[in-house]
Amino acid sequence: MRCNQINITKSKLLDIIKDYGGKIDAIDKIFTKNGYNLSGHAILRVYERSNADVVFDTLKNGEKLLDAQGNLTYFKNNLTVHTDIHTGNIITVVYRGSNPKLPKTWRSYNE
């Protein structure tokens, strides 16, 4: 399909972008209110792949691991939440599929 064949008005496209931005802002506010700082990348991953409640549950109840880069990673229900081990900032959120195989380089984290 060529671009000029897409049937969408410019104003409709701007409405979609505005709605997207509003949801992104809402996600950021929810996490900030609960004491978490997310990278821009992490905010987009929450928006695209999960929701705040699932991420909060993974942070609270997930298995704690150190990934290959030394980030503290929480794993639960096929979701990993990667955080900077020094700042606690959320770096990214990754859905690992229905039968995830975590990398062998990751190891358990005991505080």
N, C-alpha and C positions, 0 to 999 in steps of 0.2 A: 504494500500500500504506500502510495506517495503521500507526503505531508499535505499537499493541497487537496487531498481527498478526505481528510478528516473533517467531519461535520461538527465543529464546536466553535462557538463565538468567543471572541476575545474576552468579553465580560464574564462568560461562564468559566473560562479558564482562570481568570483572576479570582473568581469566587472560590474555585477549588483550591487555589494556592492559599487564599486567606484562611479557609477552613483548616487546611493542613497546618499552617503556621499557628493557628489557635490551639490545635490539639498538641502540637509540639510544646508550646508555651505552658499548657496545662500539665503535661507530663513533668516538665522541669519544675514547676511549682509544687507538685505533689511530692517529688523526691526531696526538694529543698526543705519543705515543711517537715519532713521526716528525718532531716539531718544528713541527707546524702547529696553529694555534688556529682553530676554526670557530665561527661565530655559530650560535645555535640554529636559525636559518632554514637555514643551510648543512647542518647535521647532518640535518635533516629531508629536504632535497633529495637528499643522498647516499643516505639510506635509501629514498626513494621512486623515484628516477630512475636510480641508478647503483650502483656499489660502490667500495670504497676503492681497489682495484687500478687501476681505470680512471681514477679521479680522480688518483692518484699519477702514472700514466703521462702524463696530460694536463699535469700540472704540470711534469713532467720534460722531455717531448718536444714539447709543444704550441707552436703559433705564439703569440708574445707580441704582444698588442694593447692599446691604451688604449681603453676604452669611452667613451661620451659623458660619463660622470660622472668620468672621470679614474682609474678603477680599472684595475689591471693585470689583464688577462684572458688566459687561456690557452685555445687552441682546438685540438682534435684530435678526429677521428672524430665530428663532430657534437655534441660536448660542449664547453661553455664553463665554465671555473672562474674566477669573479670574485674578485679579492683586493684588499684595501686596499693601495694603492701605498706607503703610509708604514709600516704595521705588518706587512704580509704576511698578515694574518688573512684567512681564506677567508670571503667574504660570502655567496656563493650558488653553486650548481651548476645549469646549465641544459642540458637536452637540446634540441637545435635541430631535430630531425626528420631525415628521410632525405636531404633536399636543402636544407641550410640556406643562407639568404642573410643574411650578417652585415650589421648596420646600416652604412650609408654613412658615418656619423659616427665610426665606429671607425677607428683608424689604427695602423700598425705601431709597435711599441715597440722601440727600440734603446737598450740600456743605455749 
